[in-house]
Amino acid sequence: MASSNIRQAVWEGKFYPESEQGIKKIINGFIDSPKPKIDCLGCMLPHAGYIYSGRVAVETVSRINIKEKVILFGPNHTGRGANFSIVTKGAWLTPLGRLDIDEKLATELLESSEYLEDDLLAHAEEHSLEVELPILQFFKKDFEIVPIAFMSDDLTALKKIGQGIAGVIKKNKLEDKILLVASSDMTHYEAQKDAESKDKLAIEAILRLDPEALVETVNRYNISMCGVSPVIAMLNAAKSLGAKSAELVKYQTSGDVTGDKSEVVGYAGILIK
């Protein structure tokens, strides 16, 4: 495998600790008591620094029976690469070890979509998917991944991408082997009270499994949720795979951690069942 297809961890020591020991220590600190694990089609996780959003992500992932393959849907914050960027080869490294790309699945997803492009550039410096991986690895040591980054909010394209992913999963009878993980933070840099009220509206749309309502709500109330596009694609895929319900595991803001509630970022962890 060409070394150029091995993605080194970029955000260790920034968004999360740079050592395996440090990561395990901070994650263990977020686990109050073990909860029974359930089978999920998908989930939504936040992607800020672990000190801010880690508890929400850890409590959510701790509830999930993680499958052997994980399709990752994340926003493209960097503005680099294609509008819809999938990685089809290689592996990603974190301090907790190596995660191989499921090359067969990724290639099939690429070939079945008129929108997805095989593109490493969008993922080179992007944090939204990388920061989820050590948390997933803490709870399940070995699984394969397919990373997809979204820079466009074209609703038609997002719907077709989600449905296309579901179609490939069903064709290969992988329904019981794949977890869909969408990465998104909620409102950015508003007062706690405003963030909470806005985020509640967006979360309600997600809990209803209604991507169209999510778009309408985010636009109407000017909600600065960075991962709307990946969540829409994930919801469409999950609904095509038979999703029936969703559950909010935890919501909090950066202000709940720092005590400064004048400008906060919101974080939500949601299970799609």
N, C-alpha and C positions, 0 to 999 in steps of 0.2 A: 504494500500500500504506500503510495507516494507520501512523503513527509508533508508536502504542501496541503494534503487533505487531513492532517491532524491539527485540530484547533486547540491551541493551548488556552488555559484559563487566563482571562484578561482582567477580571475584576476581583480576584482573590486579594485580600488585604485592603480592599476598598469597600465593596458592598458586603463582604463576608470575610471571616478569618482566613489567613493564608495557609494554615496547617490543618491536617485532619483532626488533630487533637482539639484545636481551637473551635473548629466547626461543630464537632460532637459536643463539646462543652456548652456552647451557646444554645444548640438545639435541645439538649437535655434540660437546660434551664427553662425552656418553654413548655415542657411536658409536665402538666400538673398530675394527671393520673391517666393510665392507659384506657383508651376507649375501644369498644368492639369495632373491628374493621368491616366495612361493607363493600360490595361490588358496585362500582360506579361506571357510567359511560364516560363521564368527564368531570372537570372541575375548573374553577377560576381561582387563581392565586395572585397575590400582589408580588411586586418585584423590587421593592426598595431595599435599602440596607437592612440587614437582619435586625439591627437594634431597633429599627422603626417598625418594620412590617413582618419580621420573622415569626412573632408569636401567632399572627393570623395564618400565615402560610403553614407553619408547623402543626398547629391544631387541626387545620383542614386536611393536610396530607396524612396525619396520624390516623385519620378515620378511614383511609382508603386502602383497599386491597389492590396494591399497584400491580398492573399487568406486566407481561413480558415485553410489550412494545408500547412506547409512549410517543404520541404525535404532539409536538409542541407548537402552539400558536402564539406568536408574540408581536408586539408593535415594533416598528423600525424607528428608533429615536434618532438615528444618525443621519438619515436622508441619503444614505449611500445604497447603491445596488438597485435591483428591480423592484417594481411595485409589490410583487408577490414572489418572494424568494425562498426556494426550497434547497436544502443541501442533500445530495443523493449519494455521496461517497465519504469514506473516511471515518473519523472518530473525534469525539470531544473529550478533553481531559479536564478533570477537576482535582482538587487535593484528595478527594475520596476515591479517585481511580478513573479508569477509562470507560467511556460509553461509546459503543460502536453505532454508526448509522445503519439502519436496516436498509441496505442498498436495494434489495429487490422491491420492497414496499415503496420506498421513496421514488425509485425509477418508474414504477407503475403509476404512482400518483402524478408524477410529472407528465408522463405520456398520456394520461387520461384527461388532462386539464388544458384548456386553451389559455389559461391565465398564468399558471405557475411557471417560473423560470429557474433553471439550475444556476444558482448564484451564491458564491461564497462572500462577496463583498459586503452584502447587507448584514452578514453575521459576524464579520471580523472584529468589530469593536462594540457590538450590541450587547447590552446587559440583561435585557428582559427575559431571555431564555436561560442564559448561563446561571443566573442566581437561583433558579428553581432546582437545578440539577443536584447540588449537594443535599438539599432537603429530601428530594426523592431518593437519592442514594442512601441516606441515613436509614430510611425505612425499608429499602429493597436494594440489595447490593448490585445486582446485575440485571440490566434490561437494555433493550435497543431503543434508539431514538430516531425520529424524523423531525428536524427543525424547520419551521416555516415562519418567515417574517413578513409582516403586512405594512405597507406604506400608503396604500390607497383605501379610500372609504366608499368605493364603487359598490353599492348595495347588490346590484345584479351579479357582479363578479364574485363577491363574498358568498352570496347564496349558492352560486354554482360551484364554487370551490368546496364549500362544506358538503353539499350534496354529492359532489364527485368523490370526495374522500370517503364518504359513507358507502358509495357504490363500489369502490375498490375493496373496502373492508368486507362488504357482504359477498362480493364475488369470490373472495379468497377464504370466506368462512372464518374471519378473524374477530368476529364480534366479541368473543370472550377473552381475547388476547391483547386488546388494545385499550389504552386509556388516553383520552383527549384532554390536554392541559392548555387552557388559555391563560395568558399572563397579562394582568392589567392592574394599575393603580386607579383610584377613583379621583375625586376632586383634588386639584392642586392649588395650594397657596391661597386659601380663603379662610375666613374665620371659622372656628369649629362649628358654631351653630349653623352657619350657611352650608358648610360642607356636609354636615350630617343630614340636613333636610334635602339637599339636592341628591346626595348619594342614595338616600332611602328610595327616592323615585326611580332611579336607575336600577337599583337592586330589585325593586318590585317587578320591573319589566323582565329582568333576567329570571327571577323566580317563577314567572309565568311562562318561561321559555318562549318569549315573544321578541325576536330580534328587531322586527319592524317598530314595535313600541319602544324598544331601547333607543333606536336611532332618533325617533321622534322626540323622546324625552330628553335625550342629550342635547339635541339641537334647540328645542324649545326653551330649556332652562340653562343653556350655555354651560353644560357640565364638562369640565376639563378632564374627562376620563381618557387616559392615553391609549387604552387597549380595546376601544370599541370595535374596531375592525376584526381583530382576532377572536373576540368574544362572539361576534355575529357569525363568523365562519364556523366556530366550534359549536354554537347552538344549532346551526343548520345541519351540521354533521350529526350531532347527537339526536336531534329530532328525527332525522332520516333513519337512524338506527333504533328508534323506538323509545326515546326519552319520554318519561311521563311526569316527572316531578323534579323539583330542585329544593335545596335546603341551604339556608345561610348558616354557616358554622360560626363565624365570628366577624364582627366589624369593629374597627377602631381607627383612630387617626394618630398621626405623629404627635399631636398635642397630648394624647393620653400617655405617651411615653415621656415626652420632654417637659410637659407642664405648660408650654407656651402654646396657647390656643388662639393666638391672633392670626397666624398663618399656618394652616395645617395641610397635610395630604391624607386622603382617606384610603383605607385598605379593607377589602372584603374577601372572605374565603367562602366559596359556594360549591356545593356538590350537585352534580347533574345525574339523576338516577332514572 
